[in-house]
């Protein structure tokens, strides 16, 4: 599945419309965010996660979406299930992303 761009305007709708939402919070100036982006996209395309919604949120332009996951550093990964935040942390590690995905399965 493609990684979708989200903002404050559509964030709540995405959470409401999808059972599991995986969020990568980033900023344009963040080098680690740019380095992690291809890994996030690759994992989003794996067959076992096709029912999950993967989204990118520019943390500087979407303060409400940022507050929903209590973002404190970038990149920040979070997972929501049925609109509720399950877990999240500042990380650019694929292993952490996979641990989040395991929580929602």
N, C-alpha and C positions, 0 to 999 in steps of 0.2 A: 504494500500500500504506500502511496506517496505520503511524504511528510507535508502537512498542510501548515500554512501560515495562519496564526491566530492573533487576535488583539482583544482589547477590552470590549470592542463592539460585538464580537461573536463568541467569546470564550465561554460564557455561561450556556449558550445554545449548544456548543460542541459538547460540553459536559453532559447536558441533558439528553442529547441525541445519541450518545455512545455509552455502552456499558463500561468500557475501560478506555481511559485516555492517558497517554504517556506524553509528558510535556518536557521539552528542552527549552529552558530559559537562557537567553543569550543577549549579547550586545555586539554591535558592529566593531567596537574597538577591542574585543576580547579575543586574543590569540588562541587560547585553549578552546574557546567555543568553535572557532573556525576549524581547528584540528579535529575536534570531536564530531563535527557535522557528518562526514562520510560514514563513520561507524554507526551513528544514529540512523541514517538513511538505510544502510545495509541491513541492520537488524529489523527495521520496519518492513522490509521486503521479504523477510523470512515467512514461510508458509504458516508456521504455527501461530503467528501473531497477526494474521490477516483480519481478524475480527476486532483488533485494537485500533484506536485512532492515535496516530502519532502527530504531534503538533510542535511547531516552533513558536515561541513567544519572545518578541523583543522586550526585554525586561525594562528598558528605559522608556519605551513608548506605551507600555501597558501596565500602569501601576496597580490597577484592580486585580488583574490576573496574577501579577507578581505577589500581591498580598495573600491571595488564595492559597499559595503554597509556602508562604513565609520565606521567600527567597532572601538569602543573606549574602550570597556570593555567586559568581558565575564561572563556568556554566553550572546550571542547577537543574537537576533531573527530578521530576515528580511524577507520581502515578495516582490517578483518581479512579475510583470504581463506584459506579452509580452516583456520580457527582460528589463523592466524599474523598478527601485526600487520605490516601493510605500511608504514604511515606514520601520523603524527598530529602535531598541533600546536595550540596555542592560537590560535583564530581565530573570528571571527564574520563572515567574508566568504564569500559564495556562490561566488565564484571559486575559493577554496581548496577548498570542498566539491566542486566540479566537478572540480578537479584530482585529488582523492582518488578520485573515482568513475572517472575515466579510467584510473587505475592498475590498477583491478580488472577492467576490461573485456577 
